[in-house]
Every structure is written in C-alpha cells, then in structure tokens.
Amino acid sequence: MAIGFILITTLPGREQEVRDKLDKIKLVTSRWMLFGEYDLLARVHSDDEFSLTKCIVEEIRPIDGIADTKTLLGAEI
C-alpha cells in the first residue's frame, strides 16, 4: 500500500477548477480546500509506489491551473 499527500498551490482563482479535475482522477481518494500557504490537499492511495508516483507525475502535476506542488509520502514503519 502506498499513500501520498499532495499540497497544491493553484493559480489565482483556479482552485475550484483544479478541485474538479482532481475528482476525476481514480487514485485521488479525497481532497480538501485549504486556507494558508497551500490551496488544496489531495490524498492519493495506490497498491504500490510506482502507480502512486505515476499518478502524481502524469495526472496531477500537469493539471492546468496548478502553479506548484509538494508531495509527502506516507510510510508504514
């Protein structure tokens, strides 16, 4: 199991548009609007780290309206 949390900064006024696009990505299991340094937080869940990374790099980061992301990977210790 692999879990990632992606902190997203959007271009001004594009928060809702980016949130709607996140809702269409299969591995995004939940997302929240934020107030502060970041605009959105997306939780990504996958069976393996390869699929998780591929989703983040190929499906989330290229979303039009995203200015920047910061990814936090969860680990079971």
N, C-alpha and C positions, 0 to 999 in steps of 0.2 A: 504494500500500500504506500502511496506517495501523496503528500498533501503540500500545497503551496498557497501562500497568501501573497497577492499582488497589490501593492499600494500604487494607485494610479493618479497622476495629475493630468487633467484634461485641459484642452484649450478653453479659454473663457466662453461660457455659455453653451458648452457642448456636453455637459455632464449627463443630461437625460438621454441624449443620442448614444453616447458611449454605453450607458447602462443598458439600454435596449439591445444593443449589439452583443453585450456580454450575456444577456438572457438567451441568446440563440446558440451559444457555444456549449456543446454537450458536457464537457468536463468542468464547467463552472457550476458549482453546486449551490452557491449563494453569493450575494454581493450586497454591499451597503454603501449608501451615500455617507460621506464624512464631512466634517467641518474642521478646517485647520490646514495644515501643510499639504495634505492629500485630499482629493475629491471623492475617490471611490476605493473600496476594498473588495477584492474578489477572492473567493476561496475556490481553489481548483483541486479536484480529487481524482486520482487515477490508480490503476493497479500497479503501475511501475513508473520509475523516474523518467524513462525515455519518453513515454507518452505524455507525461506531465510537462516535461521540458519542451517537447514538440508543440504542444498546445499553447504554451506561453509564448514561444518564439514565433510560431507560424500563424496563430489565430488571434492572440490577444494584443501583442505589441504592435502589429500592423494596423490596428483599428484606427480609421480616420477620426481625428478628434483627440487622440491621446498625445500628450506632449512628453510624458516621461513615466517610467515605471520603476518600482523597486520590488524585487521578489524575495520573499522569505520562505525557505523550505523547512517543513516540519520533519522531525526525526523521532522515531521510537527508540528510546535508549533502555 
